[in-house]
Amino acid sequence: MEIRASHILVKTKEEADNIIEQIKSGKSFAQTAKKVSLCPSGRDGGDLGFFKKGVMVKPFEDAAFNLKEIGDVSEPVQTQFGWHVIQLTGIIDV
């Protein structure tokens, strides 16, 4: 299986929590990523493309692959890069 995900990278859990609340209130994930994400993928709305297990760092991968429905958004996920908010945008059963 491969999934496609977008993410928003910020420095603190508080920022990530705030972003999740904004997304739940209807704010665009992609527009938010473009404005606040620290990752270069933010320019593309946070899009990371399709990937398989074993490609991303473990905490990120676990959270991303636990999302079940297209559009689902994760709780804040901490990695060595900072705090991520992840949105599932595609699934391919290979």
Secondary structure in CASP SS format (residue, H / E / C, confidence):
PFRMAT SS
TARGET T0000
AUTHOR 0000-0000-0000
METHOD secondary structure of the structure
MODEL  1
M C 1.00
E E 1.00
I E 1.00
R E 1.00
A E 1.00
S E 1.00
H E 1.00
I E 1.00
L E 1.00
V E 1.00
K C 1.00
T C 1.00
K H 1.00
E H 1.00
E H 1.00
A H 1.00
D H 1.00
N H 1.00
I H 1.00
I H 1.00
E H 1.00
Q H 1.00
I H 1.00
K H 1.00
S C 1.00
G C 1.00
K C 1.00
S C 1.00
F H 1.00
A H 1.00
Q H 1.00
T H 1.00
A H 1.00
K H 1.00
K H 1.00
V H 1.00
S C 1.00
L C 1.00
C C 1.00
P H 1.00
S H 1.00
G H 1.00
R H 1.00
D H 1.00
G C 1.00
G C 1.00
D E 1.00
L E 1.00
G E 1.00
F E 1.00
F E 1.00
K C 1.00
K C 1.00
G C 1.00
V C 1.00
M C 1.00
V C 1.00
K H 1.00
P H 1.00
F H 1.00
E H 1.00
D H 1.00
A H 1.00
A H 1.00
F H 1.00
N H 1.00
L C 1.00
K C 1.00
E C 1.00
I C 1.00
G C 1.00
D C 1.00
V E 1.00
S C 1.00
E C 1.00
P C 1.00
V E 1.00
Q E 1.00
T E 1.00
Q C 1.00
F C 1.00
G E 1.00
W E 1.00
H E 1.00
V E 1.00
I E 1.00
Q E 1.00
L E 1.00
T E 1.00
G E 1.00
I E 1.00
I E 1.00
D C 1.00
V C 1.00
END
